[in-house]
Amino acid sequence: MTSNNLGFKRLILAAKYSWQGFAVAYRKEEAFRQEAWLAMFAVPLGFYLGQTGVERALLVGSILLVLIVELLNTGIENAVDRVGLDPHKLSGRAKDMGSAAVFMSLVLAGLVWVAILWPIFIH
């Protein structure tokens, strides 16, 4: 089956669905809300504090990566919960691995910020 949504219409629908994903994640997921607020401050700060384009990209990109991984983790959690709420070791593993991915993205962001800002603030 092929879609009739091609070209500009497809782009508009994709943007609509993406916005719906952001909105539901913000409404329903405390972790995403916290990380979104962090991003609202950290992204402009990353542009300001980065001294080169690469530094700005790393500072900002590491924060956006946290949001991306959180959205994927939420998707995994929702899909697992959709299948069933009964405890199952594979469901638990999937959720734990998604959580670990979020944690690793936070560690990466922290390391990037420290590595770039350390020489600026600690001479």
N, C-alpha and C positions, 0 to 999 in steps of 0.2 A: 504494500500500500504506500503510495506516495503522498506527500503533503502538498496542499494547495498554497501553503504559506511560503512564498518565495520572495526573494529580494527584500525590498524595504519593509513589507508587511512582516516578514519573518524577523527582521531586525527589531521592529517595534514590539512584537510579541515576546521576543527574547528579553528585551529590556523590561517589559512588564513583569515577566515571570521572575527575573532577577530581583526586581524591586520587591515583589511579593516575598521572595526568600529572605531578603534583608529585613523586611518589616516583621515577618513572623519570628525570625531569629531574635530580633530585638525585643519583641513583646514576650516571647516565651522562654528565652534562655538568659538567665542571670549572668553567666560567664561571658556570653557574647556582648551583653550590655556593658559590662565592666571593661571588656577589651575595646569596645567601640568608643567609650569615653576616653580610655587611654590613648587610642588612635587620634581622637580629635585634638588632643594636646600634643602628642608625640610627633605626628606627621608635620605640622607646621614647625615644631621645634627642630625636627630633623633637617628640614629645608634651611632653617636659619643657622644651625650649628655646623652642618656639613660645609667643609671648605672647598671641596671639589665636587664635580658632578657625580663621581663614583661614590664619594662619601655620602652625599645626599641620597643617592639611589639605595645604598646599603642601609642607611638609617631608616628611611621611609619604607623601603621594601621589606625589611625585617619585621616591621610593625604590621604592614599589610599581610604578610605571610601568616602572622598569628591569627588574623581575622579569617583568612582563607582556610586554615587548618581547623579552626573552631567551627566554621560552617560545614566542612566535610565531616567532622566528628559528630555534629548535631544530626546531619543526614544519616550517618551510620546508626546513631542511637534511635532515631525515629524509624528507620527501616527495621531494625532489630525488634523494637517494641511493636511494630505493626504485625510482625510475624507471630509474636506471642509474648505475654508478660510472665509466663512460667519460667522459673530459674532454669537455665541450661548453661553448661560450661562453655559452649561455643559462643553463646550470646554474651556471656560475661567477658570472654576473651576479646570479642570484637569491640565491646565498649571500653575495656581496659586499654586496648591498643590504640583506639581513637583518642582516649585521654592521654596516653603516653605521647602520642604525636603532638597534641596541643602543648604538653609540657616541654617537649623538645623544641618546638617553635619558639616558646617563651625563653628557653635557655639560649637558643641561637640569637634571638633579638637582644637579650641582655649582653651576650658576649660581643656582638657587633657594636652596640652602643658603648660598652666599656673600651673596646679596642680602639674605636675611633676617637672617643672623647677623652680618654686617659691622657694622651700627650697634650691635649689642649688645656686641660685644667690642672694637671700635675706636671710641673716642669722639672 
